[in-house]
Amino acid sequence: MKYKKLLSPGKIGSLELKNRAIMAPMSAALGNPDGTVSDPLIAYLTARANGGVGMIITEYCFVTEDGRSSDHQISITDDDKIPGLKKLVDAVHAHGAKICLQLQHGGRRSMVRVMAPSAIMKQTDRVTPYEMTTQDVHDLIHAFIAAAVRAKKAGFDMVEVHCSHGYLLNDFVSPSANRRTDEFGGGITGRAKVPVMIIEGIKKVCGEDYPVSVRLNGDDMVSDGNLGRDSAALAMLMEEAGADLLDVSGGMNGVGYGIAPAAVKTGYNTDPAEEIRRVVSIPVAVAGRINEPEYAESLLRKGDVEFITLGRALFADPEFVNKAAQGKEEEICPCVGCLQRCYGSYGHGGQFRGCMVNPFSMRETVLKIKPAETKKKVVVVGAGIAGMEAAWTAAARGHAVELFEQGTYPGGQFRIAAIPPHKQMLARACVYYSNMCKKYGVHMHYNTKADRELIESCNPDVVVVATGGNPLVPGIPGLRESGYIANREILLGRIAPGNKSLILGGGLQGAETADFMAEHGYEVTVVEMRNGIAVDDHPATQKLLLERLASNHVGLITSATVKTVYPDGVDYEKDGEIIGLRGFDSIILAFGTRPEHTLAEELEGMDAEVVTVGDAAKAGNAVEAIYRGAVLGTTI
């Protein structure tokens, strides 16, 4: 596809960009603890600059010490921070992109001092913030302006005033958080006065030609918050103050709202962005689940926005823009909207965030694909996500890799996981891994069951066993005689008899199977031993999943231990009482996975290094499987 709009030059005030792709401000949690810029942060951002974006907007940068929102956030509170920031600017410029510094104060989301326009707690906690005095507000305005001066001295091409995502300036402009009765409250003009004065002040001291962007919520996504029509009115005031770009995002309460999982529609901020665009003459950019270049191009061709602000799509693949330009869309590592690594558990090194699908993301200095010193013959058994990740990374280093898969298609259990509602992007991830294997010359053999004889005939130096796992079948009395159906069989198309189904296990596998079956008209009940459903999922994804289950009247029984299974139900124990549950037409088993290590045992004593990875080594999640596959592929 020809991306005639996405790849065309754009202009923000006096600043010219080589294309319409802007990297969104997203915390990578790579700053030093003292707020200075680290080498890993520079490496992470320069990888995206090298990947083709026209401009990078840095993650939020706090302007006063009491405005800090996270441990590894960068700072611009004093002149001592300028040299490190300049080093970042120079590195990004050297890779062909412009760079903008986002200026922020945490406000009610500060980790130092919780403060706000009014003493109103966030909707997600019960902490009453300090209510700022009028003098406090004027001091805040001066702090933002002083920070912009430092940014210009450091060489940043533009600054962005963060007026979104529930941080302090968002609280000022939102009626949900501002009940002030001084000059900084009341109607829209009063509520907008703080960012308006900041913009005017920056223009006065930095020059009218120094570009200023405003990150603005299109929709606050809270009760009593700004909607698109309100944000359009705010946008007019920002433009009049001198703003050169309106960077539209959404949500006040963070992950699950402004940072949306896969169950939220793509481009969920585009409607308010288009409403804003109709009332201003300056450029408008929009962010929010714009994860495919084809979609970005379509938004630009409509003419309602001038720039696309790419967020987690660039977490997943720093080369997103270059690959689109080269017509290599199927090599773009996709954001699947899982929130598992970008805004879930850090893991694997403590401070590191990352991307589930691309474990190299945000590890640019510690996890690298380097040419192998000794080229080896590698056999991989299993085309699941762990096997394919190990295969393509090993092949990219120069190893000769053959992969054997007993099924017809790549993906393994990930292919099955793509079947429940709102999980289609997992199928794209499977396609991505397969394409990367093809790109680097992995010889893929499908419909081939590998045994010791076949593997030995390949004369491998290394064998990677990635045979996945099988359904876990615990020794509950009556289970094996009940005629149960494994949940993966249901997802692969087996029709459960009757209309009433009982799912044993309310982890992610069981909950998503319930979601799938309920959408197809089954009357579903789930029994789970733990005190919640899908408790290992990201809270934002879990919230939407539970809402769907509730809307489809799925019965959820938690803190319940199944004691006996029958063809039409179970006896379970809850709070010390045995309760019978009967009248079901099918029993669906979703207790998880146990490793399939038959092949690994068969290969014991073989004259080759044998390594087991993924569920074949230990039943776990996709985050762990993909990461371990990458580590293995880069160390063979």
CORBEL-V998127 format. One record per pair of residues at least 24 apart in sequence whose C-alpha atoms are under 6 Angstrom apart, sorted by sequence separation. I is the first residue (numbers start at 1). J is the second residue. D is the distance in whole Angstrom. If there is no record, write none. Layout:
BEGIN
((I;J;D) (I;J;D))
END
This chain:
BEGIN
((375;399;5) (379;403;6) (499;523;6) (500;524;6) (502;526;6) (595;619;6) (372;397;5) (594;619;6) (371;397;4) (385;411;6) (507;533;6) (508;534;5) (532;558;6) (593;619;6) (370;397;6) (383;410;5) (384;411;4) (506;533;5) (507;534;4) (531;558;5) (383;411;6) (384;412;4) (531;559;5) (525;554;6) (529;558;6) (530;559;5) (213;243;6) (218;248;6) (220;250;6) (221;251;5) (274;304;5) (524;554;5) (525;555;4) (526;556;5) (527;557;5) (528;558;5) (529;559;5) (22;53;6) (212;243;5) (213;244;6) (217;248;6) (218;249;6) (219;250;5) (220;251;4) (525;556;6) (529;560;5) (21;53;5) (22;54;6) (25;57;5) (27;59;5) (212;244;5) (213;245;5) (214;246;5) (215;247;5) (216;248;5) (217;249;5) (218;250;5) (220;252;5) (528;560;6) (529;561;5) (21;54;6) (22;55;5) (23;56;5) (24;57;6) (25;58;5) (26;59;5) (211;244;6) (213;246;6) (214;247;6) (215;248;6) (217;250;4) (22;56;6) (23;57;6) (25;59;4) (19;54;5) (18;54;5) (17;54;5) (69;106;5) (247;284;6) (248;285;6) (35;73;6) (36;74;6) (67;105;4) (68;106;6) (244;282;6) (245;283;5) (246;284;5) (247;285;5) (248;286;5) (249;287;5) (408;446;5) (33;72;5) (35;74;4) (67;106;5) (245;284;6) (247;286;6) (316;355;6) (407;446;6) (408;447;5) (32;72;6) (35;75;5) (402;442;6) (406;446;6) (407;447;5) (31;72;5) (61;102;6) (69;110;4) (200;241;5) (401;442;5) (402;443;5) (403;444;5) (404;445;5) (405;446;5) (406;447;4) (30;72;6) (31;73;6) (55;97;5) (57;99;6) (60;102;5) (61;103;5) (62;104;5) (68;110;5) (69;111;5) (196;238;6) (316;358;6) (403;445;6) (406;448;4) (29;72;5) (31;74;5) (49;92;6) (54;97;5) (55;98;4) (56;99;5) (57;100;5) (58;101;5) (61;104;6) (62;105;5) (67;110;5) (68;111;6) (405;448;6) (406;449;5) (55;99;5) (57;101;6) (58;102;6) (60;104;6) (228;272;4) (232;276;4) (392;436;6) (396;440;5) (50;95;5) (196;241;6) (388;433;6) (392;437;5) (395;440;6) (42;88;6) (46;92;5) (49;95;6) (66;112;5) (37;84;5) (66;113;6) (49;97;5) (176;224;5) (176;225;5) (175;225;6) (164;215;6) (174;225;6) (160;212;6) (163;215;5) (164;216;5) (174;226;6) (158;211;5) (159;212;5) (160;213;4) (161;214;5) (162;215;5) (163;216;5) (164;217;5) (158;212;6) (160;214;5) (218;272;5) (117;172;6) (100;156;6) (99;156;6) (100;157;6) (102;159;6) (103;160;6) (141;198;6) (145;202;5) (99;157;6) (100;158;5) (101;159;5) (102;160;4) (103;161;5) (104;162;5) (100;159;5) (103;162;6) (107;167;5) (118;178;6) (106;167;5) (107;168;4) (117;178;6) (118;179;6) (106;168;6) (105;168;6) (86;154;5) (76;147;6) (82;154;5) (262;337;4) (261;337;5) (261;338;6) (387;466;5) (510;590;5) (378;460;5) (377;460;5) (380;463;6) (501;584;6) (63;147;6) (377;461;5) (378;462;5) (379;463;5) (380;464;5) (381;465;5) (382;466;5) (482;566;5) (500;584;5) (501;585;6) (376;461;6) (378;463;6) (381;466;6) (382;467;5) (482;567;4) (500;585;5) (501;586;5) (502;587;5) (503;588;5) (504;589;5) (505;590;5) (165;251;5) (166;252;4) (478;564;6) (479;565;5) (502;588;6) (504;590;6) (505;591;5) (165;252;4) (166;253;6) (477;564;5) (478;565;5) (498;585;5) (478;566;6) (336;425;5) (420;512;6) (420;516;5) (331;432;6) (487;588;6) (486;588;6) (487;589;6) (484;587;5) (485;588;5) (486;589;5) (487;590;6) (484;588;6) (485;589;6) (472;591;6) (472;592;5) (472;593;5) (471;593;5) (472;594;5) (470;593;5) (469;593;6) (470;594;5) (469;594;5) (469;595;4) (469;596;4) (468;596;6) (462;608;6) (469;615;5) (461;608;5) (462;609;5) (463;610;5) (464;611;5) (465;612;5) (466;613;5) (468;615;5) (469;616;6) (462;610;6) (464;612;6) (468;616;4) (467;616;5) (466;616;6) (263;422;5) (13;211;6) (386;614;5) (13;244;5) (12;244;6) (386;625;5) (390;629;4) (394;633;4) (386;626;5) (389;629;5) (390;630;5) (393;633;5) (389;630;6) (390;632;6) (386;629;5) (390;633;4) (369;634;6) (51;318;5) (356;623;5) (51;319;4) (359;627;5) (52;321;5) (48;318;5) (52;322;5) (51;322;6) (261;541;6) (256;540;5) (24;309;5) (23;309;6) (24;310;5) (20;307;5) (21;308;5) (22;309;5) (23;310;5) (24;311;5) (22;310;6) (6;297;6) (44;362;6) (44;364;6) (40;365;6))
END
